[in-house]
C-alpha cells in the first residue's frame, strides 16, 4: 500500500508532474538529493523533503559524534546537571577508527553484550550481537576481505554499541517505539511532534541466552515479518495510545508523564545537537522517524533517527496512521499558504519547539527552570485530528474574510 502516492494524488489542487516538468514540491529520496540539490534552482515557494546534510543526525556514527560534542558543550556552558540530560544513548564506538578505545572499554566490562550496526543501513541489515572480542576479530577480517559493495556503503563502517540488556518487556517480548518528528527549520529550530506512532514488538520472547536470534533482539518490521510465526493480519505493532494506556494502568499516570517528558527531552536535545551543523535551507523540511527503547527502569534510550522512515503500510491500521501523518505533514508544510504561522497544533502535530519550548497552555510563561512548565506535546494521547483540522481551517477562513 503506497501511502505517499495515495496522499499526494488525493491532495486537492495538486497535479503530478511527469519526468522533467517544473515542480513546486518534491518528496525526494536521499540519493536524488545527493546528486541534484546543488544543480537545482528553486523559487522561494518550492519545498523538498530533506535537509541536504540530514545524515548529521540520521547516520548512526554522526548522530553519536554530534551528541557527544553537544554534551561536552552543555557541560562547559551550563554544568554537569544540564549535560546529564544528554545521557540517553548507549556507550558507542565508531569502527574501525575507535577500535582500540572500544577494546579498552570492552575489557573493563567482560561478559556484557554489545551490538554491531552498519552506520548507514536500515531495516536491521548487517546487525549482530556479540560478547567475545574474537567475534570482532572475525568481523574485521571479513570486512577487509569482502568485496560486497552492493549497498554502496563501505562495509567496514560500523558502530559498536553497548546493548541494553534489561529492556522493558510486554508479554515477555522486547519492543521499541517509532515516533515522528517534523522539522520545518533549524535556524531558528522549529519542530513538531506527531501524536500517533507505534510500539514494534519482536515475535519471540526475550532472552539473553540466544544472542544470535534476530527475531528475539531486532524489532524492525522488515526482520520480524520473515519470522515463521509472524501473523500478517495482527502484525507486531501497538498504537502509541494503547501503549500509553497499558503503562498508565500498570504504573500510574504520573510515572507515564515523567517517561514521556524524558522522551520529549530526547527529541529536543538531539535536534539541538545538530542545529549548528545542519544546513538550514528555507526550501527544506524533514520528517524524522525516531526509534526509542525503554528499559526496565522506565528510562528511554535513543537507538537511531531515520531520515526516510518507512511509509509502507503493514496493516489497515498502519495505513490509516501513515496516510494521516502524511496529510498532516503537508498541512504543516503549507504549500497552499493557509496558515498564519502562529498555530500550535495542526491536525495530529503539536508544535514542540519554536526557537524555545512551547507551552501547553496559551499565555503560560516558561517556568521550566522552576519545574512548572508543561511542554506542548501529546504523544500517545487522543488524536482528534479531523475535528481539529475542521475548526482550524474554518477559523482561518473567517479571519481571511474579516481581513478582506
C-alpha positions in Angstrom: 0.0 0.0 0.0 1.8 3.2 -1.2 0.6 5.7 1.4 2.8 8.5 0.0 1.5 8.4 -3.6 -2.1 8.0 -2.3 -1.9 11.1 -0.2 -0.1 13.2 -2.8 -2.5 12.3 -5.6 -5.6 13.0 -3.5 -4.4 16.4 -2.4 -6.9 19.0 -3.7 -5.5 21.2 -6.4 -2.2 19.2 -6.7 -1.1 17.8 -10.1 1.5 15.1 -10.6 4.4 16.3 -12.8 5.9 13.7 -15.2 9.6 13.4 -15.8 11.4 16.8 -16.3 8.4 19.1 -15.8 8.6 22.0 -13.4 7.6 21.2 -9.9 6.8 23.1 -6.6 7.0 20.2 -4.2 9.2 17.1 -4.3 9.2 14.2 -1.8 12.6 13.1 -2.9 14.8 10.3 -1.7 18.3 11.0 -0.3 20.1 9.7 -3.5 18.2 12.4 -5.6 19.3 15.0 -3.0 22.9 14.0 -3.2 23.0 14.1 -7.0 20.7 17.1 -7.7 20.5 19.6 -4.9 23.5 21.7 -5.9 22.3 21.9 -9.5 18.7 22.7 -9.0 17.4 26.3 -8.9 14.4 26.6 -6.6 11.9 29.5 -6.4 11.0 31.0 -3.0 7.9 28.8 -2.5 9.5 25.4 -3.6 9.8 22.7 -0.9 11.7 19.4 -0.8 11.6 16.7 1.9 15.2 16.6 3.2 17.8 18.9 4.5 20.9 18.5 2.4 23.2 17.1 5.2 20.4 15.3 7.1 22.9 12.5 7.7 24.4 14.5 10.6 21.5 13.2 12.7 20.5 10.1 10.7 23.8 8.2 10.3 24.4 6.3 13.5 28.1 7.4 13.8 27.4 11.1 13.1 24.5 11.1 15.5 26.6 9.9 18.3 29.5 12.2 17.4 27.2 15.2 17.5 25.5 14.2 20.7 28.9 13.7 22.5 30.1 17.1 21.3 26.8 18.7 22.4 27.0 17.1 25.8 30.6 18.5 26.3 29.4 21.9 25.2 26.5 21.8 27.7 28.8 20.8 30.5 31.1 23.7 29.7 28.3 26.3 29.4 25.6 25.0 31.8 27.2 22.4 34.1 27.1 18.7 34.7 23.4 18.6 35.6 22.4 20.0 32.2 24.9 17.8 30.3 23.4 14.8 32.0 20.1 15.4 30.1 22.0 14.1 27.1 22.7 10.7 28.7 20.1 8.9 26.6 22.2 7.0 24.1 24.2 3.8 24.9 28.0 3.9 25.0 29.1 3.8 21.4 32.3 3.5 19.4 32.8 4.0 15.7 34.5 1.1 13.9 37.2 0.7 12.8 38.6 4.1 13.8 37.8 3.8 17.5 38.6 0.1 17.7 41.4 0.5 20.3 39.1 2.7 22.5 36.4 0.1 22.2 38.8 -2.8 23.2 39.8 -0.8 26.3 36.1 -0.4 27.3 35.3 -4.0 26.4 38.0 -5.3 28.8 36.7 -3.2 31.6 33.3 -4.9 31.5 33.8 -8.5 30.4 30.8 -10.6 29.7 28.4 -7.9 28.7 26.6 -7.8 25.4 27.4 -5.4 22.6 25.6 -4.8 19.3 27.3 -4.0 15.9 25.4 -1.9 13.4 26.4 -0.6 10.0 26.2 3.2 10.2 24.1 3.8 7.1 21.9 0.8 6.5 18.3 0.3 7.7 15.7 -2.5 8.3 18.1 -4.4 10.6 20.6 -5.3 7.8 24.1 -6.2 8.9 23.3 -6.1 12.6 24.7 -8.7 15.0 25.3 -9.1 18.8 28.5 -10.3 20.4 30.2 -10.9 23.8 33.7 -12.0 22.7 36.5 -10.0 21.1 37.1 -12.9 18.8 33.8 -12.1 17.1 35.1 -8.7 16.3 38.4 -10.1 15.1 36.5 -12.3 12.7 34.3 -9.4 11.6 37.4 -7.2 10.9 38.9 -10.0 8.7 35.6 -10.4 6.9 35.3 -6.7 6.2 38.8 -6.4 4.9 38.4 -9.3 2.5 34.9 -8.6 1.5 34.2 -7.2 -2.0 30.5 -6.8 -1.3 29.8 -3.2 -2.2 26.2 -3.7 -3.4 24.8 -1.3 -0.9 27.2 1.4 -2.0 28.3 1.7 1.7 31.9 1.0 2.9 31.2 -2.3 4.7 33.7 -1.7 7.4 32.0 1.4 8.7 30.0 0.3 11.8 29.3 1.3 15.3 29.7 -1.0 18.3 27.2 -0.1 20.9 26.5 -1.4 24.4 23.4 -3.5 24.2 20.5 -2.6 26.5 20.3 -5.9 28.4 17.3 -5.0 30.5 14.6 -3.8 28.1 11.1 -3.3 29.4 9.1 -6.3 28.2 5.4 -6.7 27.5 4.2 -10.3 27.4 7.8 -11.3 27.7 8.7 -9.6 24.4 11.0 -6.8 23.5 9.8 -3.7 21.6 10.8 -0.2 20.7 8.8 2.9 19.8 8.7 4.6 16.4 7.8 8.3 16.8 7.6 11.0 14.2 9.1 14.5 14.4 8.7 17.1 11.7 11.4 19.8 11.5 10.5 22.8 9.4 13.6 24.9 10.2 16.9 24.5 12.1 17.6 28.3 12.3 15.5 29.0 14.3 14.7 25.5 15.4 11.0 24.8 14.7 9.9 21.2 15.4 6.5 19.4 15.6 5.8 16.1 17.3 3.1 13.8 16.0 0.6 12.3 18.5 0.5 8.9 16.9 3.2 6.3 16.5 3.6 2.7 17.4 5.5 0.1 19.5 7.1 -2.5 17.3 7.4 -6.0 19.0 9.6 -8.9 18.4 7.8 -12.2 17.7 9.9 -14.2 20.1 10.1 -14.0 23.8 13.2 -12.1 25.1 16.2 -14.0 26.4 19.9 -13.2 26.6 20.8 -16.9 26.2 20.5 -16.7 22.4 22.2 -13.6 21.1 22.2 -14.9 17.5 18.4 -15.0 17.2 17.5 -11.8 15.4 13.7 -12.5 16.0 14.4 -12.0 19.7 16.5 -8.9 19.6 15.6 -6.8 16.4 12.2 -5.2 16.4 12.4 -4.0 12.8 9.2 -5.0 10.9 11.4 -5.9 7.9 13.1 -8.5 10.1 10.0 -9.7 12.1 7.8 -10.4 9.0 10.3 -13.1 7.9 9.7 -14.9 11.2 8.0 -18.3 10.8 5.3 -17.3 13.3 4.6 -13.8 12.0 0.9 -13.1 11.7 0.3 -10.7 8.7 -3.1 -9.6 9.9 -2.0 -8.9 13.5 1.4 -7.7 12.6 3.6 -6.9 15.5 2.6 -3.3 16.4 0.7 -1.5 19.1 -0.5 2.0 18.5 1.1 4.5 21.0 -2.3 5.3 22.6 -2.7 1.6 23.6 0.9 1.5 24.9 0.4 4.7 26.9 -2.8 3.3 28.5 -1.1 0.0 29.3 1.7 1.8 31.1 -0.7 4.1 33.0 -2.7 1.1 34.2 0.5 -0.7 35.5 2.5 2.3 36.8 0.1 5.2 37.2 -0.3 8.4 35.2 2.5 10.4 37.0 5.1 7.8 36.1 4.0 7.7 32.5 4.0 11.6 32.4 7.6 11.5 33.6 8.6 8.9 31.0 7.0 10.8 28.1 8.7 14.0 29.3 12.0 12.2 29.2 11.2 11.1 25.6 10.4 14.8 24.7 13.8 15.7 26.1 15.4 13.2 23.6 13.8 14.9 20.6 14.8 18.4 21.7 18.4 17.6 22.7 19.1 15.5 19.6 17.9 18.3 17.3 19.8 20.9 19.2 23.0 18.8 18.9 22.9 19.2 15.1 21.3 22.6 15.0 24.5 24.4 14.1 25.9 21.8 11.7 22.8 21.1 9.5 22.5 23.4 6.6 19.1 25.1 7.3 17.6 25.9 3.9 14.1 27.5 3.7 13.3 25.0 0.9 13.8 22.0 3.1 11.8 20.2 5.8 12.3 16.7 7.3 10.0 14.1 8.7 12.2 12.0 11.0 11.4 8.6 12.4 12.8 8.2 15.9 13.4 4.8 17.4 13.3 4.8 21.2 13.9 1.8 23.5 12.6 1.8 27.1 14.4 -0.2 29.8 13.0 -1.9 33.0 13.7 1.3 35.0 11.4 3.2 32.5 14.4 5.1 31.1 14.1 5.9 27.4 17.1 5.3 25.1 17.7 6.8 21.6 18.6 4.0 19.2 18.6 5.9 16.0 16.9 8.6 13.9 15.7 7.7 10.4 15.7 10.3 7.5 13.3 8.1 5.4 11.1 6.3 7.9 9.2 3.5 6.2 5.8 4.8 4.8 4.8 1.4 3.6 1.8 0.1 5.5 1.8 -3.4 7.0 -1.9 -3.4 8.1 -5.0 -1.3 7.6 -4.4 0.4 11.0 -0.8 1.2 9.8 -2.1 2.5 6.5 -4.5 4.9 8.3 -1.8 6.1 10.7 0.7 6.8 7.9 -1.8 8.5 5.5 -3.0 10.8 8.3 0.7 11.5 9.3 1.5 12.4 5.6 -1.7 14.6 5.2 -0.8 16.5 8.4 2.8 16.9 7.3 1.6 18.5 4.1 -0.8 20.8 6.1 2.2 22.0 8.2 4.4 22.4 5.1 1.5 24.5 3.9 2.2 24.9 0.1 -1.3 26.5 -0.1 -0.2 29.3 2.3 -3.3 28.9 4.5 -1.6 29.0 8.0 -0.7 32.2 9.9 2.5 30.8 11.4 1.1 31.2 14.9 -0.5 27.7 15.1 0.5 25.5 18.0 -1.5 22.5 16.6 -2.2 21.3 13.1 -4.1 18.0 12.8 -2.0 15.4 14.7 1.0 17.6 15.0 1.8 19.7 18.1 4.4 22.5 17.9 7.0 21.3 20.4 9.8 23.8 19.9 9.8 27.2 18.3 13.1 28.8 18.9 12.4 27.8 22.5 10.0 25.5 24.3 6.3 25.8 23.5 3.9 25.7 26.5 0.8 23.6 26.5 -1.5 26.4 27.7 -1.8 29.7 25.9 -0.1 32.6 27.7 1.6 30.4 30.3 5.1 31.8 31.0 8.1 29.5 30.5 8.9 28.5 34.1 10.9 25.4 33.1 13.7 26.4 35.5 11.1 26.1 38.3 9.6 22.8 37.1 6.1 24.3 36.4 6.5 24.4 32.6 4.4 21.8 30.7 5.6 21.4 27.1 3.1 21.3 24.3 3.4 17.6 23.5 0.7 15.0 23.5 2.5 11.8 22.4 0.2 8.8 22.7 -2.8 11.0 23.6 -6.1 11.1 21.8 -5.7 12.3 18.2 -8.9 14.1 17.2 -7.2 15.5 14.1 -10.2 15.6 11.8 -12.2 17.8 14.3 -9.2 20.0 14.9 -8.5 20.5 11.2 -12.1 21.4 10.6 -12.0 24.0 13.3 -8.6 25.3 12.3 -9.4 25.8 8.6 -12.9 27.2 9.4 -11.3 29.8 11.7 -8.6 30.7 9.1 -11.3 31.3 6.5 -13.3 33.5 8.9 -10.1 35.5 9.7 -9.4 35.8 5.9 -12.9 37.1 5.2 -12.7 39.6 8.1 -9.4 41.0 7.0 -10.5 41.4 3.3 
